[in-house]
Amino acid sequence: MTALSTIATELSQRFGNTDSENTGTSLCWLTHEGVIAVDGQDAERFLQGQLTCDAAKLAPDQSTLGARCNPKGRMQSSFRLQRTDSGFLLSMARELIAPQLADLGKYAAFFKTALSDQSDHWIRLGLWGEAIEQTLAAAALQLPAEANQLSVQTRARVLRLSDGACEIWLSAENALEITDQLLRHSNADSTNHWLLRQIQAGIGQVTGPTLELFIPQMLNMQQLGGVSFKKGCYTGQEIVARMQYLGKLKRRMYRLLMAGDVPPDAGTPIINGDSGKTVGEVVISAKGRQRVEMLAVLQKDAAQSVTLSAGDSQGPLVTLGDLPYESELTANEEAAQ
């Protein structure tokens, strides 16, 4: 048994029984995502022509959301981007790592850059709740002061998110030690509850079933800092810019609430029960307290319908929930009309 598989086994035992939602401080192992490294002297120039976000303006102590599109502006992946001493790291849905490496590799051949799957190099943890700073301090780690800031320390990389939660990036050699230190002051929790927090923050994510289904504005990426309209050309940029300045966005992402305890899969159609027509698709979903929560891209004129359901027009009805940036979206939509 390799050292890596031993670490995975040990971590699985620590996070193996985490169905109930904690009320204090929670720690989970982010197994649903993987990591791509882009290294080399041309890494920044290469990514500038591939990503919706501005890699050139990303400081070493910052991170940003972003997306990679096909020439038609449809998202092949969404991710969080950060710098390293040798290049960049992109964290995204694990099932997208291999196809994105293959597709990016077609263009990387023309640059002095190297692409690699670093998913097994990093142990990534999510921390949220009442006592984040104290929990980090117990492991000699520090929480950055502001959202999207990154603290690079000898033992870890700590990244603060928009709702105050954080990601902790650990190398394999010290992952177990630091995880145990963190768990002395927090409760082991599930990926489901991390996704629930993400849904409530209004941060969508491209996964295998939704590959090339959405343009960035449909996932509200422009509200989340994931799209730069000043950086210049990148794959799909013409479509994305046209939609921002000339088009009228007819579909965007909403937070939906549904009775039950079975989250629908990504890509599940949202049905208008009156007409029987598909009016949207699930982006991500998670089980919450006594209900299911999800982010879904909907036709805007159907979002207020009282007969929406996920996957089956006869199934449980879904209702609209709030997004933390809803008022900004509404104001932008009204200004565009």
Backbone hydrogen bonds in HBPLUS format (Angstrom, degrees):
<---DONOR---> <-ACCEPTOR-->    atom                        ^
c    i                          cat <-CA-CA->   ^        H-A-AA   ^      H-
h    n   atom  resd res      DA  || num        DHA   H-A  angle D-A-AA Bond
n    s   type  num  typ     dist DA aas  dist angle  dist       angle   num
A0006-THR N   A0002-THR O   2.99 MM   4  6.22 147.1  2.10 145.0 154.7     1
A0007-ILE N   A0003-ALA O   2.96 MM   4  6.27 155.8  2.02 149.9 155.6     2
A0008-ALA N   A0004-LEU O   2.96 MM   4  6.27 160.9  2.00 151.2 156.4     3
A0009-THR N   A0005-SER O   2.96 MM   4  6.13 153.2  2.03 141.1 148.1     4
A0010-GLU N   A0006-THR O   2.94 MM   4  6.20 161.1  1.98 150.8 155.8     5
A0011-LEU N   A0007-ILE O   2.86 MM   4  6.08 163.4  1.89 155.6 160.2     6
A0012-SER N   A0008-ALA O   2.90 MM   4  6.00 152.2  1.98 143.1 151.1     7
A0013-GLN N   A0009-THR O   3.13 MM   4  6.41 147.1  2.24 143.8 151.5     8
A0014-ARG N   A0010-GLU O   3.18 MM   4  6.53 148.8  2.28 142.9 151.2     9
A0015-PHE N   A0011-LEU O   2.95 MM   4  6.17 149.0  2.04 151.9 160.1    10
A0187-ASN N   A0025-THR O   2.85 MM 162  6.20 162.1  1.89 151.0 155.5    11
A0026-SER N   A0128-TRP O   2.71 MM 102  5.41 165.2  1.73 168.7 173.6    12
A0128-TRP N   A0026-SER O   3.04 MM 102  5.41 156.3  2.10 146.2 152.5    13
A0027-LEU N   A0187-ASN O   2.88 MM 160  5.93 152.2  1.95 157.6 154.6    14
A0189-ASP N   A0027-LEU O   2.71 MM 162  5.47 152.9  1.78 152.4 149.4    15
A0028-CYS N   A0126-GLY O   2.90 MM  98  5.18 153.6  1.97 144.9 153.2    16
A0126-GLY N   A0028-CYS O   2.82 MM  98  5.18 157.5  1.87 144.1 151.5    17
A0031-THR N   A0029-TRP O   2.95 MM   2  5.75 134.0  2.16 106.9  93.2    18
A0030-LEU N   A0124-ARG O   2.90 MM  94  5.55 166.2  1.92 150.1 153.8    19
A0094-ARG N   A0032-HIS O   3.01 MM  62  5.78 172.5  2.02 137.9 135.7    20
A0034-GLY N   A0092-MET O   2.80 MM  58  5.66 157.1  1.85 167.3 173.7    21
A0092-MET N   A0034-GLY O   3.07 MM  58  5.66 154.1  2.14 145.2 153.3    22
A0118-GLN N   A0035-VAL O   2.82 MM  83  5.18 149.1  1.91 143.2 150.2    23
A0036-ILE N   A0090-LEU O   2.86 MM  54  5.16 162.4  1.89 149.9 155.3    24
A0090-LEU N   A0036-ILE O   2.85 MM  54  5.16 157.1  1.90 152.4 159.4    25
A0037-ALA N   A0116-SER O   2.93 MM  79  5.32 166.8  1.95 155.4 159.8    26
A0116-SER N   A0037-ALA O   3.09 MM  79  5.32 143.9  2.23 146.8 151.9    27
A0038-VAL N   A0088-PHE O   2.93 MM  50  5.18 164.9  1.95 146.1 149.7    28
A0088-PHE N   A0038-VAL O   2.85 MM  50  5.18 151.5  1.93 140.7 150.4    29
A0039-ASP N   A0114-ALA O   2.92 MM  75  5.20 164.7  1.95 155.3 157.1    30
A0114-ALA N   A0039-ASP O   2.73 MM  75  5.20 153.6  1.80 143.0 149.9    31
A0040-GLY N   A0086-SER O   3.05 MM  46  6.12 149.4  2.14 166.7 170.5    32
A0043-ALA N   A0040-GLY O   3.12 MM   3  5.29 166.1  2.14 114.3 116.1    33
A0042-ASP N   A0112-LYS O   3.07 MM  70  5.10 162.8  2.10 145.5 140.3    34
A0046-PHE N   A0042-ASP O   2.83 MM   4  5.92 160.9  1.87 162.0 167.9    35
A0047-LEU N   A0043-ALA O   2.99 MM   4  6.17 166.3  2.01 150.5 153.8    36
A0048-GLN N   A0044-GLU O   2.97 MM   4  6.14 147.8  2.08 148.7 157.6    37
A0049-GLY N   A0046-PHE O   3.26 MM   3  5.70 140.5  2.42 106.3 115.5    38
A0050-GLN N   A0047-LEU O   2.92 MM   3  4.93 162.3  1.96 108.0 113.4    39
A0051-LEU N   A0047-LEU O   3.00 MM   4  5.86 152.7  2.07 169.8 166.8    40
A0235-THR N   A0049-GLY O   3.23 MM 186  6.40 146.8  2.34 129.3 131.4    41
A0052-THR N   A0067-ALA O   2.91 MM  15  5.42 156.7  1.96 155.5 160.8    42
A0228-SER N   A0052-THR O   2.88 MM 176  6.08 162.4  1.91 151.1 147.3    43
A0058-LEU N   A0055-ALA O   3.22 MM   3  5.21 161.5  2.26 103.5 108.8    44
A0062-GLN N   A0059-ALA O   3.09 MM   3  5.27 150.6  2.18 122.9 119.5    45
A0150-LEU N   A0061-ASP O   2.76 MM  89  4.59 157.4  1.81 118.4 118.6    46
A0063-SER N   A0148-ASN O   2.76 MM  85  5.17 135.6  1.95 155.5 159.1    47
A0064-THR N   A0081-LEU O   3.05 MM  17  5.33 149.0  2.15 141.5 150.6    48
A0081-LEU N   A0064-THR O   2.74 MM  17  5.33 168.5  1.75 162.7 164.2    49
A0066-GLY N   A0079-PHE O   3.04 MM  13  5.51 140.0  2.21 150.2 148.6    50
A0079-PHE N   A0066-GLY O   3.00 MM  13  5.51 157.2  2.05 146.2 147.3    51
A0068-ARG N   A0077-SER O   3.01 MM   9  5.42 158.0  2.06 145.3 147.0    52
A0076-GLN N   A0068-ARG O   2.69 MM   8  5.63 160.9  1.72 153.2 160.1    53
A0070-ASN N   A0074-ARG O   2.80 MM   4  5.42 147.3  1.91 144.2 153.1    54
A0073-GLY N   A0070-ASN O   2.84 MM   3  5.38 158.8  1.89 129.2 130.0    55
A0075-MET N   A0214-PHE O   2.68 MM 139  5.74 169.0  1.69 175.8 173.1    56
A0212-GLU N   A0075-MET O   2.76 MM 137  4.82 153.5  1.83 155.7 150.6    57
A0080-ARG N   A0091-SER O   3.12 MM  11  5.40 142.7  2.27 137.7 148.9    58
A0091-SER N   A0080-ARG O   3.09 MM  11  5.40 160.7  2.13 146.6 151.2    59
A0082-GLN N   A0089-LEU O   3.06 MM   7  5.40 148.0  2.17 149.5 157.3    60
A0089-LEU N   A0082-GLN O   2.84 MM   7  5.40 155.8  1.89 156.1 162.0    61
A0084-THR N   A0087-GLY O   2.82 MM   3  5.10 153.5  1.89 132.5 129.1    62
A0096-LEU N   A0093-ALA O   2.95 MM   3  5.61 160.2  1.99 121.0 127.6    63
A0097-ILE N   A0094-ARG O   3.20 MM   3  5.56 162.7  2.23 112.1 117.2    64
A0100-GLN N   A0096-LEU O   2.98 MM   4  5.93 156.5  2.03 151.0 158.1    65
A0101-LEU N   A0097-ILE O   2.92 MM   4  6.07 157.5  1.97 154.9 161.3    66
A0102-ALA N   A0098-ALA O   3.03 MM   4  6.23 159.9  2.07 152.3 157.7    67
A0103-ASP N   A0099-PRO O   3.01 MM   4  6.17 158.9  2.06 144.1 149.5    68
A0104-LEU N   A0100-GLN O   2.83 MM   4  5.82 166.7  1.84 150.0 154.7    69
A0105-GLY N   A0101-LEU O   2.94 MM   4  5.82 145.5  2.06 137.3 146.6    70
A0106-LYS N   A0103-ASP O   3.21 MM   3  5.59 146.4  2.33 105.7 114.1    71
A0107-TYR N   A0104-LEU O   3.01 MM   3  5.58 141.1  2.17 113.3 123.0    72
A0108-ALA N   A0104-LEU O   2.92 MM   4  6.11 152.7  1.99 152.2 160.9    73
A0110-PHE N   A0107-TYR O   3.17 MM   3  5.93 167.1  2.18 119.7 123.3    74
A0111-PHE N   A0108-ALA O   2.96 MM   3  5.27 164.7  1.98 119.5 121.1    75
A0121-HIS N   A0118-GLN O   2.97 MM   3  5.13 149.8  2.06 105.5 115.3    76
A0123-ILE N   A0170-LEU O   2.75 MM  47  5.03 169.5  1.76 155.5 159.3    77
A0170-LEU N   A0123-ILE O   2.86 MM  47  5.03 160.7  1.90 144.2 150.4    78
A0125-LEU N   A0168-ILE O   2.86 MM  43  5.02 160.8  1.90 144.5 151.1    79
A0168-ILE N   A0125-LEU O   2.80 MM  43  5.02 158.0  1.85 147.0 151.6    80
A0127-LEU N   A0166-CYS O   2.90 MM  39  5.35 167.5  1.91 161.1 163.6    81
A0166-CYS N   A0127-LEU O   2.91 MM  39  5.35 158.4  1.96 155.8 161.7    82
A0135-THR N   A0131-ALA O   3.01 MM   4  6.11 154.4  2.08 146.1 153.7    83
A0136-LEU N   A0132-ILE O   2.88 MM   4  6.14 163.9  1.91 160.3 164.0    84
A0137-ALA N   A0133-GLU O   2.90 MM   4  6.04 159.4  1.94 147.1 153.4    85
A0138-ALA N   A0134-GLN O   3.10 MM   4  6.29 142.2  2.25 140.0 148.5    86
A0139-ALA N   A0136-LEU O   2.91 MM   3  5.34 148.0  2.01 110.1 120.1    87
A0141-LEU N   A0136-LEU O   2.88 MM   5  4.84 160.8  1.91 132.4 133.1    88
A0140-ALA N   A0137-ALA O   2.95 MM   3  4.72 162.0  1.98 108.0 109.0    89
A0149-GLN N   A0146-GLU O   3.22 MM   3  5.66 151.3  2.30 131.1 130.7    90
A0148-ASN N   A0160-ARG O   2.76 MM  12  5.37 146.5  1.87 135.4 141.3    91
A0160-ARG N   A0149-GLN O   3.04 MM  11  5.68 160.8  2.08 165.1 170.2    92
A0151-SER N   A0158-VAL O   2.75 MM   7  5.08 170.0  1.76 155.8 159.2    93
A0158-VAL N   A0151-SER O   2.90 MM   7  5.08 167.1  1.91 144.7 148.3    94
A0153-GLN N   A0156-ALA O   2.81 MM   3  5.23 160.3  1.85 169.3 176.0    95
A0157-ARG N   A0169-TRP O   3.02 MM  12  4.92 151.6  2.10 136.1 144.6    96
A0169-TRP N   A0157-ARG O   2.75 MM  12  4.92 170.6  1.76 155.0 158.2    97
A0159-LEU N   A0167-GLU O   2.87 MM   8  5.08 167.1  1.89 152.3 156.6    98
A0167-GLU N   A0159-LEU O   2.84 MM   8  5.08 153.9  1.91 146.0 153.4    99
A0161-LEU N   A0165-ALA O   2.84 MM   4  5.40 173.7  1.84 156.0 153.9   100
A0164-GLY N   A0161-LEU O   3.15 MM   3  5.46 164.9  2.17 116.0 117.9   101
A0174-ASN N   A0171-SER O   3.25 MM   3  5.98 145.0  2.38 117.9 125.3   102
A0175-ALA N   A0172-ALA O   3.45 MM   3  5.16 160.6  2.49  98.1 103.6   103
A0178-ILE N   A0174-ASN O   3.17 MM   4  6.30 173.4  2.18 156.5 158.4   104
A0179-THR N   A0175-ALA O   2.91 MM   4  5.92 158.7  1.95 148.2 155.2   105
A0180-ASP N   A0176-LEU O   2.98 MM   4  6.10 162.9  2.01 149.4 153.4   106
A0181-GLN N   A0177-GLU O   3.11 MM   4  6.38 151.5  2.20 142.5 150.5   107
A0182-LEU N   A0178-ILE O   2.91 MM   4  6.18 155.4  1.97 152.5 158.9   108
A0183-LEU N   A0179-THR O   2.89 MM   4  6.11 153.8  1.96 150.6 158.2   109
A0185-HIS N   A0182-LEU O   3.06 MM   3  5.68 159.3  2.11 114.8 121.2   110
A0193-HIS N   A0190-SER O   3.19 MM   3  5.51 126.1  2.50 101.2 112.3   111
A0194-TRP N   A0190-SER O   3.33 MM   4  6.74 143.9  2.47 138.6 148.5   112
A0194-TRP N   A0191-THR O   3.09 MM   3  4.93 121.6  2.44  93.2 108.6   113
A0195-LEU N   A0191-THR O   2.88 MM   4  6.17 158.3  1.93 156.7 162.0   114
A0196-LEU N   A0192-ASN O   2.91 MM   4  6.19 144.4  2.03 140.7 151.5   115
A0197-ARG N   A0193-HIS O   3.11 MM   4  6.28 154.8  2.18 137.6 142.7   116
A0198-GLN N   A0194-TRP O   3.00 MM   4  6.31 151.1  2.09 142.8 151.3   117
A0199-ILE N   A0195-LEU O   2.81 MM   4  6.08 153.5  1.88 149.9 156.5   118
A0200-GLN N   A0196-LEU O   3.04 MM   4  6.30 162.2  2.08 149.3 153.5   119
A0201-ALA N   A0197-ARG O   3.03 MM   4  6.28 132.1  2.27 137.9 150.7   120
A0201-ALA N   A0198-GLN O   3.18 MM   3  5.03 130.0  2.44  91.0 104.4   121
A0203-ILE N   A0198-GLN O   3.18 MM   5  5.66 179.6  2.18 153.7 153.8   122
A0202-GLY N   A0199-ILE O   2.89 MM   3  5.01 150.9  1.98 103.4 113.0   123
A0210-THR N   A0207-THR O   3.04 MM   3  5.45 140.3  2.21 111.7 123.1   124
A0211-LEU N   A0208-GLY O   3.33 MM   3  5.38 166.9  2.35 112.1 112.2   125
A0213-LEU N   A0210-THR O   3.11 MM   3  5.23 148.5  2.22 136.4 128.1   126
A0218-MET N   A0215-ILE O   2.96 MM   3  5.56 141.9  2.11 118.6 129.3   127
A0219-LEU N   A0216-PRO O   3.04 MM   3  5.48 141.8  2.19 109.5 119.6   128
A0221-MET N   A0216-PRO O   3.13 MM   5  5.36 164.0  2.15 144.5 140.3   129
A0220-ASN N   A0217-GLN O   3.05 MM   3  4.74 156.5  2.10 104.4 105.2   130
A0253-MET N   A0218-MET O   2.83 MM  35  5.75 105.9  2.39 138.2 154.8   131
A0223-GLN N   A0220-ASN O   3.00 MM   3  5.50 143.4  2.14 111.2 121.2   132
A0224-LEU N   A0221-MET O   3.08 MM   3  5.03 141.7  2.23  97.7 109.1   133
A0226-GLY N   A0221-MET O   3.02 MM   5  5.06 155.6  2.08 157.3 151.6   134
A0237-GLN N   A0234-TYR O   2.89 MM   3  5.19 163.0  1.92 139.2 138.2   135
A0240-VAL N   A0236-GLY O   3.17 MM   4  6.42 168.0  2.19 156.9 160.5   136
A0241-ALA N   A0237-GLN O   2.83 MM   4  5.92 168.9  1.84 158.2 161.1   137
A0242-ARG N   A0238-GLU O   2.97 MM   4  5.98 155.6  2.03 139.7 147.1   138
A0243-MET N   A0239-ILE O   2.99 MM   4  6.18 158.4  2.04 149.4 154.5   139
A0244-GLN N   A0240-VAL O   3.15 MM   4  6.38 146.9  2.27 139.9 148.8   140
A0245-TYR N   A0241-ALA O   2.96 MM   4  6.19 160.0  2.00 157.3 161.3   141
A0246-LEU N   A0242-ARG O   2.71 MM   4  5.14 152.6  1.79 140.0 149.0   142
A0247-GLY N   A0242-ARG O   2.76 MM   5  5.95 145.9  1.87 146.7 149.8   143
A0300-LYS N   A0250-LYS O   2.88 MM  50  5.80 167.5  1.90 150.7 153.2   144
A0252-ARG N   A0298-LEU O   3.10 MM  46  5.71 147.6  2.21 154.9 154.9   145
A0298-LEU N   A0252-ARG O   2.90 MM  46  5.71 160.0  1.94 156.8 150.6   146
A0254-TYR N   A0296-ALA O   2.78 MM  42  5.47 161.0  1.82 154.4 157.1   147
A0296-ALA N   A0254-TYR O   2.89 MM  42  5.47 159.2  1.94 154.8 161.8   148
A0321-GLY N   A0255-ARG O   2.77 MM  66  5.13 163.2  1.79 144.7 141.5   149
A0256-LEU N   A0294-MET O   2.79 MM  38  5.25 165.3  1.81 150.6 155.8   150
A0294-MET N   A0256-LEU O   2.97 MM  38  5.25 151.0  2.05 152.3 153.8   151
A0257-LEU N   A0319-THR O   2.79 MM  62  5.23 153.8  1.86 151.0 159.3   152
A0319-THR N   A0257-LEU O   2.88 MM  62  5.23 154.5  1.95 145.1 153.3   153
A0258-MET N   A0292-VAL O   2.85 MM  34  5.06 154.9  1.92 153.0 155.7   154
A0292-VAL N   A0258-MET O   2.71 MM  34  5.06 174.8  1.72 163.4 165.2   155
A0268-THR N   A0265-ASP O   3.09 MM   3  5.64 157.5  2.14 135.7 136.7   156
A0267-GLY N   A0282-VAL O   2.82 MM  15  5.00 171.6  1.82 135.6 138.5   157
A0282-VAL N   A0268-THR O   2.90 MM  14  5.27 151.1  1.98 143.3 152.7   158
A0311-GLY N   A0269-PRO O   2.67 MM  42  5.07 150.2  1.76 164.5 173.4   159
A0270-ILE N   A0280-GLY O   2.82 MM  10  4.87 163.2  1.85 123.0 123.3   160
A0279-VAL N   A0270-ILE O   2.81 MM   9  5.74 166.0  1.83 165.1 170.0   161
A0271-ILE N   A0309-SER O   2.77 MM  38  5.29 159.4  1.82 157.7 162.8   162
A0309-SER N   A0271-ILE O   2.95 MM  38  5.29 144.0  2.09 143.4 154.0   163
A0272-ASN N   A0277-LYS O   2.91 MM   5  5.53 167.8  1.92 162.1 164.7   164
A0276-GLY N   A0272-ASN O   2.59 MM   4  5.33 147.0  1.70 160.7 172.6   165
A0273-GLY N   A0307-THR O   2.80 MM  34  4.99 157.6  1.85 132.6 138.9   166
A0299-GLN N   A0279-VAL O   2.89 MM  20  5.65 145.7  2.01 164.5 172.6   167
A0281-GLU N   A0297-VAL O   2.97 MM  16  5.49 141.8  2.12 143.4 154.7   168
A0297-VAL N   A0281-GLU O   2.93 MM  16  5.49 144.8  2.06 164.2 163.6   169
A0283-VAL N   A0295-LEU O   2.69 MM  12  5.38 168.0  1.70 151.4 150.5   170
A0295-LEU N   A0284-ILE O   2.93 MM  11  5.52 160.1  1.97 157.4 161.9   171
A0286-ALA N   A0293-GLU O   2.90 MM   7  5.57 153.4  1.97 163.7 167.6   172
A0293-GLU N   A0286-ALA O   2.95 MM   7  5.57 168.1  1.96 169.1 172.2   173
A0288-GLY N   A0291-ARG O   2.73 MM   3  5.31 152.9  1.81 155.7 164.3   174
A0302-ALA N   A0299-GLN O   2.93 MM   3  5.34 152.5  2.00 111.8 120.9   175
A0303-ALA N   A0300-LYS O   3.37 MM   3  5.21 153.0  2.45  96.2 103.7   176
A0305-SER N   A0302-ALA O   3.06 MM   3  5.42 165.4  2.08 116.2 120.2   177
A0318-VAL N   A0308-LEU O   2.85 MM  10  5.57 154.8  1.91 137.5 142.3   178
A0315-GLY N   A0312-ASP O   2.87 MM   3  5.06 164.6  1.89 114.2 119.1   179
A0326-GLU N   A0323-LEU O   3.15 MM   3  5.03 166.8  2.17 114.3 112.7   180
A0328-GLU N   A0325-TYR O   3.12 MM   3  5.45 124.4  2.45 105.5 118.9   181
A0329-LEU N   A0325-TYR O   3.18 MM   4  6.54 158.1  2.23 154.4 160.7   182
A0330-THR N   A0326-GLU O   2.97 MM   4  6.21 166.2  1.99 157.3 160.6   183
A0331-ALA N   A0327-SER O   3.00 MM   4  6.12 158.4  2.05 142.8 148.7   184
A0332-ASN N   A0328-GLU O   2.99 MM   4  6.18 158.3  2.04 148.0 153.7   185
A0333-GLU N   A0329-LEU O   2.92 MM   4  6.16 156.0  1.98 152.1 158.8   186
A0334-GLU N   A0330-THR O   2.98 MM   4  6.21 160.2  2.02 151.0 155.9   187
A0335-ALA N   A0331-ALA O   3.01 MM   4  6.19 152.1  2.09 145.1 152.7   188
A0336-ALA N   A0332-ASN O   3.07 MM   4  6.24 138.2  2.25 139.8 150.3   189
A0336-ALA N   A0333-GLU O   3.21 MM   3  5.19 128.1  2.50  92.7 105.9   190
A0337-GLN N   A0334-GLU O   3.29 MM   3  5.33 149.2  2.39  98.4 107.2   191
